[in-house]
Amino acid sequence: MMAEALDLGLIRGIITAVLLGAFIGMVFWAYSTRRHGEFEEASLLPLEDESEDNWSEQLEMPRADWEMEGNKR
């Protein structure tokens, strides 16, 4: 019984160490200088204007047209 508890504890410890290592690796990856340019560009995406042609695709169909096509709520 004691050997099983030690084995389970060892497995949990190894999993914890692997996850901690993965977390630290991701932090270094995110804050590395090589990634700075990509993250800077991505941070400006919400501020960019949409093109005028794209607006027609994003607008919803007016309700009257939608109902005339046979759709009901």
N, C-alpha and C positions, 0 to 999 in steps of 0.2 A: 504494500500500500504506500509506503514512504517513497519507494523508487518511482512509482507512477506520479506522485506529486512533484518530485524533483524534475522528472522529465517534462511535465506540463509547465512548470515554472521556467525551465530552460527554454522551451519552445516560445513561451510568451516573452521572455527576455530577448531572444533573438529577433522575434518579430518587431518588438519595440525598437531595438537598435537599428534594424533595417529601415523602419519608417522614419526614425529620427534622421538617419543618414540621407534618406530621400528628401526630407523636408529641408535640411541644410543645403543639399545640392540644388534644390529648386530656388532657394533664396539667393544663392550665389549666381545662379543662371539669370534670375530676374534682375539682379542689380549689377550684372557685368557691363562693362563699357561697350562691348560688342552689340548688346541688345538695346542700348540707349537710343540709337537712331530710329529703330523700328517702333519702340514704345512712344517716342516723341511724335512720330507720324500718326500712330494710332490714337494718341490723345487728342489730336486735332480733328478727327473724323466727325464728331458730333457738331462741330462748328462750320463744316463745309456746306456750301449752298448746293441744292439739288439742281439738276439741269431742268430746263423748261419742258423738254419733251417727256421727261419722266413723270411729270405731274399727272398727265392724262391716264397713265397706267395705275397711279396710286389712288385716284379719286373713286369713290364708290358710285355704283349705278344709282341714279335717282329712284326713289321708291315707286313713282308712277310707272316708269319704264320696267321696273322689276316686276310689278304686279301685272302689267300687260303681257308679260311673257308667260303667264299662267302660274306664277308663284304666289302662294298665299301663306300668311303667317300661321 
